Amino acid sequence: MQFRQAAQSLIQLFFPQTCQGCGSDAVSRDQMLCFSCLQRLPATDFYPHSGNATEKILAGRLPFLNAASHYFYTQQSLIQELMHQFKYKGRQEIGEYFGKRMGEAILQSGRFQSIDAIIPMPLHKHKMKKRKYNQAGILSNSIGAVINRPVLEHIITRISSTGSQTHKNRIERWENIAGSFILQAPEAVAGKHLLLVDDVITTGATLEACGAALLKAPDARLSICTLACAMK
């Protein structure tokens, strides 16, 4: 064990881990960002507070217990760049890092303690084939490892590919996404408190449609977490 620790110390000395935000070397082995870049990330502090902006987006659209987002998403920002690298450039380790931070915040908040299982927002098979991984699945698995809850990746299926939703308003997004999800095994999640996880919430249409499908399971309860909440 001492030899391994010494070897790791030598590796870090000669090959220091660089910050993924600014390229500096001031990053410990278990971190991805330096202290300065961490301070640049716009954390929301939504987890312990009901009535937060994420909950307001979803209010009145489907029954849920709690909802939160970890960061505010803004254009031309560090969080936008990191999420782009994670989602489109194969940088899965970024999602693993952020998922761990989400899990730690969930544990500390006290509002999500009754979660039974985690459900990642599913990708359509065509997108999955192109991207090779589901970004919500990466986040979910890291969250699950921290809060010690199972991740049910195949309990719900996306049956239609909607294309980009970026430039659609709330109504257009809902019309585009409605009926796109099928709950494969309602009995497997009956009576459970489910945490639906996605990378970002904008209008909430996709989360609303997927959440409504999950709530078809008898006596299921729903909470929602996203890595980011888009600023209007």
N, C-alpha and C positions, 0 to 999 in steps of 0.2 A: 504493500500500500504506500509506504514512504517513498519507494523508488518511483512508483507511478506519479505521485504528487510532485516529486522532484522533476520528473520528465515533463509533466504538464507545465510546470513553472518555467523550465528552459524553453519549451516550445513557445510559450507566451512571450518570453523575453525576446527571442529572435524573430518570431513571426507574430507580432501583436495583432489582435483583432481590430479591424478598423470600423469606425462608426459608419453605418449605412446612410446616415443623413448628410454628414459633412466630410467624411473621409479621414477624420482624425484618428489617432491611435489610442485615445483615452477611453477605451471600452474594456470592461472586464469580460471574462470568458462567457458568463451567463447573460450578457447584455448584447443588444444589437445597436443601441444608440448611446451616444455620450450624454452627459448630464445636460449640456447646453441644448442639444437637439430634443431631448425629452421635454425640456421646458417649452420648446416651440410647438409641441403637439397640443392642440386645443381640447383638453379633457373636459368632459361635460359635468361630472359629479351627479349624474342622473340616478345612479343605482339606489341610493337610500331614500329618494324623494318621489312621492306620488305626484301626479299632475305635471310631470316634466314634459318637455317638448315632444319627445317620442310618443308618449301616451296621448298627448293632445292630437297628434296626427291620426291616431287610430281610434280615438274616442267616438263611440256611437256607431262604429262600423262593424265591430265584432266583439263578443264578450271576451275579455282577458283580465287576468289578475294583476300582472305587473309588466312593464316594458321599460327598456333603457337602451341607450347607446353610449359607447365608450368615448368617442370623440365627435366633435363637430367637423363636418366635411366642407372644406372651402376650396375654391378653384386656385390653381397656381400656388399651392402650399406644400409643405413637407408631407402632410398626411395624404394628400392627393397623389404625390409621387410614389410614396411607399405602397399605397393601395394599388396603384397602376402596376408597379413591379410585381406585387403579389398576385394580382388577378390575371395579368396578361403576359408576363415575362418569365413565368416559371419559378418565381422566388417564393417557394412554399415556406421557407424558413421564416419569412416575414410574418406570414399568417400564424405560424406556430408560436412565434414570440407574442404577437398581439392576442392570440387566443388564451395564452397563459395569463396575460395581464387582465383580460376579461374575466377569467375564472377567479382570479384573486379578488377582483372587485365584487363579483357575485357573492363570494364567501363572506366578505366583510360587510356587505350591505344589510344582511338580515332579512331582506324582503323576498329572497328566492330560495329559502331553505327547504321548502317542501317539494322542490323539483324531483320528479321520478326518473325522467329520461330527457335526452336532448335530441332534437330533430333538426338536422341541417336543411336549409332551403335546397330542394333538389334542382339539378340542371337537366335540361332536355338531353336525350342521348346524343343528339348531333353536336351540341355544344361540348358535352363531356368527351366525345371522341376527338374533337378539335383541340380542346384545352388540356386533356389528359387528367385533370383533377377538378374537384369541386371546391371552390374557395370556402364555401360555407362549411363543408365537411372538414377542412383543415382547421378552421376556427373551432368547430364543435368538438373535435377530438382533443384539442389542447384544453378547452374548457372542461371537458369530461374528465381528463386526467387530473385536473386540479380539484374539482368539486366531487370527484369519485361518483360519477353518474354514467350510466350507459348511453352510448350514442347509437340511435336507430337510423341508419342511413338509407334503408330501402323500404321503410314503412309507408312512404308516400312517393308517388311517381309524377313527374311532369310529362304530360302527354302531348303538349303542343309547344312548338318553338315560336316565341313571340317576336324575336328579333330585338333590336335595341329599343329601349324604352326612354332613352335619355331626353328626347325632345318632345315627348308626349305629356299632355296635362293629365290631371287625376282621372277625369272621365275617360279620356282616350286610353289611358293605361288600364283602367278597369275593364273596358270593353275588349281590350286586347288580351287580357289575362284570364278573364272569367271562364271557369270550366276547364282550366288547364291542369288541374291537379286531381289525382285519384288516390284515396286512402286504400292501401292494399289489404291491410289486415286490421280492421277496426277493433276486433276483440283483443289484439295484442296491446293496445293502449287504452282500453276501456278503463275508466275510473282513475286514470293517471294524470298527474300534473306535468305537462309537456313544455319544454323550453324550445321555442322555434328560433333558430339562429340564422342570420344573414349578414352580408358584408356591409350593406348600407340601406338606409330607409330614405326615400325621397317623398313621393306622394303616399306611400304605404299600400298601393294597390296590390302588389305581388304578395306582400305579407298578409294582407286581408284575404286574398283568394286562397292562399295555402293554409292559413289559420282556420278559415271556414271549413276546408276539407278535413283538417285534423279534428275539428270539433264535432264531426259526424260520428266519431267514436262515442259510445254511451258514457255519459258522466265524465268525459275528459275535461280537463281544465288547461288553460293556455297562458303562458307568459312568453315574452318576446325580447330578444337581445340582438342588437346589431353592433358591428364594429364602429360604424359612423352614422351620423344623422346629417343629411344635406341641409345646408343653410340656404334660405330663400333670398 
